[in-house]
């Protein structure tokens, strides 16, 4: 399984903006758009390395 990057924030806007910035800066691909995290009243989103990107000496 590829490495998964998770963003948690208090608002949908903050979560989306942070995920967009990380995807742009690190060539990540969004895998889970911002959604409410069950039971925490926070927003969560996820991204993974882009296909073909070398991560720690391996190709994802």
Gaussian input, Z-matrix of N, CA and C with variables (Angstrom, degrees):
# hf/3-21g

backbone

0 1
 N
 C     1     B1
 C     2     B2     1     A1
 N     3     B3     2     A2     1     D1
 C     4     B4     3     A3     2     D2
 C     5     B5     4     A4     3     D3
 N     6     B6     5     A5     4     D4
 C     7     B7     6     A6     5     D5
 C     8     B8     7     A7     6     D6
 N     9     B9     8     A8     7     D7
 C    10    B10     9     A9     8     D8
 C    11    B11    10    A10     9     D9
 N    12    B12    11    A11    10    D10
 C    13    B13    12    A12    11    D11
 C    14    B14    13    A13    12    D12
 N    15    B15    14    A14    13    D13
 C    16    B16    15    A15    14    D14
 C    17    B17    16    A16    15    D15
 N    18    B18    17    A17    16    D16
 C    19    B19    18    A18    17    D17
 C    20    B20    19    A19    18    D18
 N    21    B21    20    A20    19    D19
 C    22    B22    21    A21    20    D20
 C    23    B23    22    A22    21    D21
 N    24    B24    23    A23    22    D22
 C    25    B25    24    A24    23    D23
 C    26    B26    25    A25    24    D24
 N    27    B27    26    A26    25    D25
 C    28    B28    27    A27    26    D26
 C    29    B29    28    A28    27    D27
 N    30    B30    29    A29    28    D28
 C    31    B31    30    A30    29    D29
 C    32    B32    31    A31    30    D30
 N    33    B33    32    A32    31    D31
 C    34    B34    33    A33    32    D32
 C    35    B35    34    A34    33    D33
 N    36    B36    35    A35    34    D34
 C    37    B37    36    A36    35    D35
 C    38    B38    37    A37    36    D36
 N    39    B39    38    A38    37    D37
 C    40    B40    39    A39    38    D38
 C    41    B41    40    A40    39    D39
 N    42    B42    41    A41    40    D40
 C    43    B43    42    A42    41    D41
 C    44    B44    43    A43    42    D42
 N    45    B45    44    A44    43    D43
 C    46    B46    45    A45    44    D44
 C    47    B47    46    A46    45    D45
 N    48    B48    47    A47    46    D46
 C    49    B49    48    A48    47    D47
 C    50    B50    49    A49    48    D48
 N    51    B51    50    A50    49    D49
 C    52    B52    51    A51    50    D50
 C    53    B53    52    A52    51    D51
 N    54    B54    53    A53    52    D52
 C    55    B55    54    A54    53    D53
 C    56    B56    55    A55    54    D54
 N    57    B57    56    A56    55    D55
 C    58    B58    57    A57    56    D56
 C    59    B59    58    A58    57    D57
 N    60    B60    59    A59    58    D58
 C    61    B61    60    A60    59    D59
 C    62    B62    61    A61    60    D60
 N    63    B63    62    A62    61    D61
 C    64    B64    63    A63    62    D62
 C    65    B65    64    A64    63    D63
 N    66    B66    65    A65    64    D64
 C    67    B67    66    A66    65    D65
 C    68    B68    67    A67    66    D66
 N    69    B69    68    A68    67    D67
 C    70    B70    69    A69    68    D68
 C    71    B71    70    A70    69    D69
 N    72    B72    71    A71    70    D70
 C    73    B73    72    A72    71    D71
 C    74    B74    73    A73    72    D72
 N    75    B75    74    A74    73    D73
 C    76    B76    75    A75    74    D74
 C    77    B77    76    A76    75    D75
 N    78    B78    77    A77    76    D76
 C    79    B79    78    A78    77    D77
 C    80    B80    79    A79    78    D78
 N    81    B81    80    A80    79    D79
 C    82    B82    81    A81    80    D80
 C    83    B83    82    A82    81    D81
 N    84    B84    83    A83    82    D82
 C    85    B85    84    A84    83    D83
 C    86    B86    85    A85    84    D84
 N    87    B87    86    A86    85    D85
 C    88    B88    87    A87    86    D86
 C    89    B89    88    A88    87    D87
 N    90    B90    89    A89    88    D88
 C    91    B91    90    A90    89    D89
 C    92    B92    91    A91    90    D90
 N    93    B93    92    A92    91    D91
 C    94    B94    93    A93    92    D92
 C    95    B95    94    A94    93    D93
 N    96    B96    95    A95    94    D94
 C    97    B97    96    A96    95    D95
 C    98    B98    97    A97    96    D96
 N    99    B99    98    A98    97    D97
 C   100   B100    99    A99    98    D98
 C   101   B101   100   A100    99    D99
 N   102   B102   101   A101   100   D100
 C   103   B103   102   A102   101   D101
 C   104   B104   103   A103   102   D102
 N   105   B105   104   A104   103   D103
 C   106   B106   105   A105   104   D104
 C   107   B107   106   A106   105   D105
 N   108   B108   107   A107   106   D106
 C   109   B109   108   A108   107   D107
 C   110   B110   109   A109   108   D108
 N   111   B111   110   A110   109   D109
 C   112   B112   111   A111   110   D110
 C   113   B113   112   A112   111   D111
 N   114   B114   113   A113   112   D112
 C   115   B115   114   A114   113   D113
 C   116   B116   115   A115   114   D114
 N   117   B117   116   A116   115   D115
 C   118   B118   117   A117   116   D116
 C   119   B119   118   A118   117   D117
 N   120   B120   119   A119   118   D118
 C   121   B121   120   A120   119   D119
 C   122   B122   121   A121   120   D120
 N   123   B123   122   A122   121   D121
 C   124   B124   123   A123   122   D122
 C   125   B125   124   A124   123   D123
 N   126   B126   125   A125   124   D124
 C   127   B127   126   A126   125   D125
 C   128   B128   127   A127   126   D126
 N   129   B129   128   A128   127   D127
 C   130   B130   129   A129   128   D128
 C   131   B131   130   A130   129   D129
 N   132   B132   131   A131   130   D130
 C   133   B133   132   A132   131   D131
 C   134   B134   133   A133   132   D132
 N   135   B135   134   A134   133   D133
 C   136   B136   135   A135   134   D134
 C   137   B137   136   A136   135   D135
 N   138   B138   137   A137   136   D136
 C   139   B139   138   A138   137   D137
 C   140   B140   139   A139   138   D138
 N   141   B141   140   A140   139   D139
 C   142   B142   141   A141   140   D140
 C   143   B143   142   A142   141   D141
 N   144   B144   143   A143   142   D142
 C   145   B145   144   A144   143   D143
 C   146   B146   145   A145   144   D144
 N   147   B147   146   A146   145   D145
 C   148   B148   147   A147   146   D146
 C   149   B149   148   A148   147   D147
 N   150   B150   149   A149   148   D148
 C   151   B151   150   A150   149   D149
 C   152   B152   151   A151   150   D150
 N   153   B153   152   A152   151   D151
 C   154   B154   153   A153   152   D152
 C   155   B155   154   A154   153   D153
 N   156   B156   155   A155   154   D154
 C   157   B157   156   A156   155   D155
 C   158   B158   157   A157   156   D156
 N   159   B159   158   A158   157   D157
 C   160   B160   159   A159   158   D158
 C   161   B161   160   A160   159   D159
 N   162   B162   161   A161   160   D160
 C   163   B163   162   A162   161   D161
 C   164   B164   163   A163   162   D162
 N   165   B165   164   A164   163   D163
 C   166   B166   165   A165   164   D164
 C   167   B167   166   A166   165   D165
 N   168   B168   167   A167   166   D166
 C   169   B169   168   A168   167   D167
 C   170   B170   169   A169   168   D168
 N   171   B171   170   A170   169   D169
 C   172   B172   171   A171   170   D170
 C   173   B173   172   A172   171   D171
 N   174   B174   173   A173   172   D172
 C   175   B175   174   A174   173   D173
 C   176   B176   175   A175   174   D174
 N   177   B177   176   A176   175   D175
 C   178   B178   177   A177   176   D176
 C   179   B179   178   A178   177   D177

   B1=1.4536
   B2=1.5275
   B3=1.3015
   B4=1.4579
   B5=1.5241
   B6=1.3173
   B7=1.4504
   B8=1.5163
   B9=1.3230
   B10=1.4616
   B11=1.5223
   B12=1.3309
   B13=1.4548
   B14=1.5219
   B15=1.3361
   B16=1.4583
   B17=1.5188
   B18=1.3201
   B19=1.4596
   B20=1.5183
   B21=1.3308
   B22=1.4590
   B23=1.5176
   B24=1.3262
   B25=1.4618
   B26=1.5272
   B27=1.3201
   B28=1.4613
   B29=1.5261
   B30=1.3404
   B31=1.4681
   B32=1.5283
   B33=1.3309
   B34=1.4603
   B35=1.5271
   B36=1.3338
   B37=1.4558
   B38=1.5259
   B39=1.3239
   B40=1.4672
   B41=1.5293
   B42=1.3159
   B43=1.4627
   B44=1.5319
   B45=1.3294
   B46=1.4622
   B47=1.5303
   B48=1.3290
   B49=1.4615
   B50=1.5293
   B51=1.3120
   B52=1.4656
   B53=1.5213
   B54=1.3302
   B55=1.4644
   B56=1.5246
   B57=1.3283
   B58=1.4745
   B59=1.5247
   B60=1.3297
   B61=1.4651
   B62=1.5270
   B63=1.3425
   B64=1.4658
   B65=1.5234
   B66=1.3312
   B67=1.4690
   B68=1.5206
   B69=1.3178
   B70=1.4606
   B71=1.5122
   B72=1.3232
   B73=1.4740
   B74=1.5215
   B75=1.3279
   B76=1.4657
   B77=1.5222
   B78=1.3257
   B79=1.4599
   B80=1.5265
   B81=1.3243
   B82=1.4623
   B83=1.5210
   B84=1.3302
   B85=1.4558
   B86=1.5277
   B87=1.3354
   B88=1.4587
   B89=1.5284
   B90=1.3223
   B91=1.4663
   B92=1.5235
   B93=1.3322
   B94=1.4647
   B95=1.5178
   B96=1.3370
   B97=1.4617
   B98=1.5321
   B99=1.3218
   B100=1.4690
   B101=1.5227
   B102=1.3231
   B103=1.4665
   B104=1.5284
   B105=1.2984
   B106=1.4656
   B107=1.5158
   B108=1.3025
   B109=1.4593
   B110=1.5276
   B111=1.3236
   B112=1.4625
   B113=1.5373
   B114=1.3139
   B115=1.4564
   B116=1.5104
   B117=1.3536
   B118=1.4627
   B119=1.5195
   B120=1.3344
   B121=1.4652
   B122=1.5234
   B123=1.3457
   B124=1.4651
   B125=1.5252
   B126=1.3054
   B127=1.4549
   B128=1.5140
   B129=1.3382
   B130=1.4606
   B131=1.5313
   B132=1.3315
   B133=1.4640
   B134=1.5197
   B135=1.3344
   B136=1.4638
   B137=1.5168
   B138=1.3355
   B139=1.4652
   B140=1.5214
   B141=1.3310
   B142=1.4652
   B143=1.5204
   B144=1.3279
   B145=1.4633
   B146=1.5282
   B147=1.3244
   B148=1.4572
   B149=1.5245
   B150=1.3405
   B151=1.4582
   B152=1.5250
   B153=1.3317
   B154=1.4453
   B155=1.5147
   B156=1.3247
   B157=1.4612
   B158=1.5136
   B159=1.3248
   B160=1.4565
   B161=1.5196
   B162=1.3162
   B163=1.4568
   B164=1.5214
   B165=1.3196
   B166=1.4639
   B167=1.5251
   B168=1.3341
   B169=1.4502
   B170=1.5129
   B171=1.3217
   B172=1.4717
   B173=1.5073
   B174=1.3022
   B175=1.4505
   B176=1.5225
   B177=1.3184
   B178=1.4812
   B179=1.5035
   A1=108.70
   A2=115.69
   A3=121.48
   A4=110.46
   A5=115.17
   A6=120.57
   A7=108.88
   A8=116.74
   A9=122.28
   A10=108.88
   A11=115.84
   A12=122.81
   A13=106.67
   A14=117.50
   A15=121.87
   A16=109.82
   A17=115.77
   A18=122.74
   A19=107.51
   A20=116.70
   A21=121.97
   A22=107.84
   A23=116.83
   A24=120.83
   A25=109.55
   A26=115.13
   A27=120.68
   A28=112.99
   A29=117.74
   A30=120.30
   A31=109.85
   A32=114.70
   A33=120.29
   A34=110.21
   A35=116.39
   A36=121.50
   A37=111.52
   A38=116.45
   A39=120.84
   A40=110.73
   A41=116.32
   A42=121.43
   A43=110.18
   A44=116.74
   A45=121.32
   A46=111.25
   A47=117.34
   A48=121.09
   A49=110.96
   A50=117.01
   A51=120.44
   A52=110.67
   A53=116.88
   A54=119.77
   A55=110.83
   A56=117.63
   A57=121.06
   A58=110.75
   A59=116.85
   A60=120.77
   A61=110.99
   A62=116.93
   A63=120.40
   A64=111.42
   A65=116.96
   A66=120.13
   A67=110.52
   A68=117.52
   A69=120.84
   A70=112.95
   A71=116.61
   A72=120.80
   A73=112.97
   A74=117.56
   A75=121.11
   A76=114.26
   A77=117.62
   A78=122.45
   A79=111.64
   A80=116.10
   A81=121.99
   A82=109.65
   A83=116.36
   A84=122.94
   A85=108.12
   A86=116.35
   A87=120.22
   A88=109.74
   A89=116.68
   A90=121.93
   A91=112.10
   A92=116.66
   A93=121.40
   A94=107.21
   A95=117.67
   A96=118.78
   A97=110.11
   A98=117.50
   A99=119.79
   A100=112.40
   A101=115.03
   A102=121.79
   A103=108.23
   A104=116.79
   A105=120.68
   A106=110.10
   A107=115.51
   A108=121.18
   A109=108.15
   A110=118.06
   A111=120.93
   A112=112.19
   A113=115.24
   A114=120.81
   A115=116.43
   A116=118.47
   A117=118.90
   A118=113.51
   A119=118.01
   A120=123.09
   A121=111.74
   A122=116.85
   A123=122.61
   A124=108.23
   A125=115.53
   A126=121.97
   A127=109.25
   A128=115.95
   A129=121.76
   A130=108.80
   A131=116.00
   A132=122.12
   A133=107.50
   A134=116.16
   A135=119.84
   A136=111.10
   A137=114.62
   A138=122.29
   A139=108.26
   A140=115.79
   A141=122.05
   A142=108.44
   A143=116.11
   A144=121.16
   A145=108.86
   A146=115.49
   A147=120.76
   A148=109.72
   A149=119.05
   A150=121.30
   A151=111.13
   A152=116.31
   A153=121.43
   A154=114.69
   A155=117.53
   A156=121.91
   A157=108.98
   A158=117.54
   A159=121.26
   A160=109.11
   A161=115.77
   A162=122.23
   A163=108.11
   A164=117.45
   A165=122.58
   A166=112.17
   A167=116.58
   A168=121.06
   A169=115.70
   A170=118.85
   A171=120.46
   A172=109.15
   A173=116.86
   A174=122.14
   A175=108.24
   A176=115.62
   A177=120.74
   A178=110.07
   D1=140.66
   D2=178.29
   D3=-68.42
   D4=158.34
   D5=174.05
   D6=-64.89
   D7=136.49
   D8=-179.75
   D9=-112.25
   D10=130.07
   D11=176.30
   D12=-102.82
   D13=128.31
   D14=-179.37
   D15=-116.48
   D16=135.87
   D17=175.46
   D18=-114.88
   D19=133.20
   D20=173.43
   D21=-124.69
   D22=139.15
   D23=-178.50
   D24=-151.55
   D25=165.97
   D26=-179.73
   D27=-78.33
   D28=-22.11
   D29=-179.67
   D30=-131.53
   D31=156.50
   D32=177.71
   D33=-61.63
   D34=-41.81
   D35=-177.81
   D36=-61.32
   D37=-46.32
   D38=179.82
   D39=-63.97
   D40=-41.85
   D41=179.59
   D42=-62.53
   D43=-47.58
   D44=-178.91
   D45=-64.50
   D46=-43.00
   D47=-178.84
   D48=-64.43
   D49=-42.13
   D50=-179.93
   D51=-67.09
   D52=-43.14
   D53=178.33
   D54=-63.12
   D55=-43.07
   D56=178.17
   D57=-59.45
   D58=-44.25
   D59=-180.00
   D60=-62.71
   D61=-45.66
   D62=179.49
   D63=-63.48
   D64=-42.53
   D65=178.93
   D66=-61.13
   D67=-41.17
   D68=179.22
   D69=-70.17
   D70=-42.93
   D71=-176.78
   D72=-72.21
   D73=-33.00
   D74=-172.29
   D75=-119.11
   D76=14.03
   D77=178.26
   D78=55.14
   D79=46.12
   D80=177.96
   D81=-94.54
   D82=162.34
   D83=177.93
   D84=-118.92
   D85=126.28
   D86=178.21
   D87=-63.72
   D88=132.01
   D89=178.10
   D90=-115.10
   D91=-25.69
   D92=178.25
   D93=-137.90
   D94=111.22
   D95=178.98
   D96=-67.34
   D97=162.56
   D98=-179.14
   D99=-52.35
   D100=131.02
   D101=176.97
   D102=-147.41
   D103=159.83
   D104=177.34
   D105=-66.96
   D106=133.71
   D107=176.21
   D108=-83.86
   D109=120.30
   D110=-177.02
   D111=-56.25
   D112=127.76
   D113=173.55
   D114=82.99
   D115=-4.80
   D116=-177.20
   D117=-116.25
   D118=-12.41
   D119=-176.86
   D120=58.69
   D121=28.77
   D122=175.62
   D123=-119.36
   D124=169.39
   D125=177.42
   D126=-104.32
   D127=144.13
   D128=-177.37
   D129=-134.47
   D130=144.29
   D131=175.70
   D132=-147.40
   D133=158.01
   D134=-177.37
   D135=-137.29
   D136=153.58
   D137=176.26
   D138=-144.55
   D139=160.72
   D140=175.48
   D141=-132.40
   D142=168.53
   D143=177.00
   D144=-63.40
   D145=143.98
   D146=178.20
   D147=-64.15
   D148=145.18
   D149=177.55
   D150=-55.54
   D151=135.52
   D152=179.73
   D153=87.02
   D154=-5.71
   D155=179.87
   D156=-78.04
   D157=132.28
   D158=178.29
   D159=-80.73
   D160=121.35
   D161=179.46
   D162=-124.69
   D163=117.74
   D164=179.04
   D165=50.41
   D166=47.51
   D167=174.71
   D168=79.27
   D169=7.25
   D170=177.53
   D171=-129.97
   D172=159.34
   D173=179.18
   D174=-103.55
   D175=125.93
   D176=177.15
   D177=-89.61

